[in-house]
Amino acid sequence: MLSITIYITIFGNILVASLSGVWVLWMLNKFNVDPELSGNIILTPVTDIFGFIESLGCCTLLLL
């Protein structure tokens, strides 16, 4: 069960990081803000927060 939990967490985090990376950079480009300067500031907290919440959620649901 631990390996399944880790797999789901990693897969979900990669999926959210790629989708939010495309979406955030597209929105910044649409608002005429340089995505190279602002993208990292937004993407890092999004992926970190989602990964933390997803890890705790998967561990609670699958391991308890």
C-alpha positions in Angstrom: 0.0 0.0 0.0 2.9 2.3 0.7 4.2 2.0 -2.9 0.7 2.7 -4.3 0.5 5.8 -2.1 3.8 7.1 -3.3 2.9 6.4 -7.0 -0.4 8.3 -6.7 1.3 11.2 -5.0 4.1 11.5 -7.5 1.9 11.1 -10.5 -0.6 13.6 -9.2 2.1 16.1 -8.4 3.7 15.8 -11.9 0.3 16.2 -13.5 -0.6 19.3 -11.5 2.9 20.8 -12.1 2.6 20.4 -15.8 -0.9 21.6 -16.1 -0.4 24.6 -13.8 2.9 25.4 -15.6 1.1 25.7 -18.9 -1.9 27.5 -17.5 0.0 30.1 -15.4 2.4 30.9 -18.2 -0.5 31.3 -20.7 -2.3 33.6 -18.3 0.8 35.7 -17.7 1.4 36.0 -21.4 -2.2 37.0 -21.9 -1.9 39.8 -19.4 1.3 41.0 -21.0 3.5 40.1 -18.0 6.9 38.5 -18.7 6.4 34.8 -17.9 10.1 34.2 -17.4 10.2 36.6 -14.5 6.9 35.8 -12.8 6.2 32.2 -13.6 8.5 30.6 -11.0 7.2 32.7 -8.2 3.7 31.4 -8.8 4.4 27.8 -9.8 6.6 26.8 -6.9 4.1 27.4 -4.2 1.3 25.9 -6.2 3.1 22.6 -6.7 4.5 22.5 -3.2 1.1 23.1 -1.5 -0.7 20.6 -3.7 2.0 18.0 -3.2 1.8 18.4 0.6 -2.0 18.2 0.7 -2.1 15.3 -1.7 0.6 13.4 0.2 -1.3 13.8 3.5 -4.6 13.0 1.8 -3.4 9.8 0.1 -1.7 8.6 3.3 -4.8 9.2 5.3 -7.1 7.4 2.8 -4.9 4.5 1.9 -2.7 3.8 4.9 -5.1 4.3 7.8 
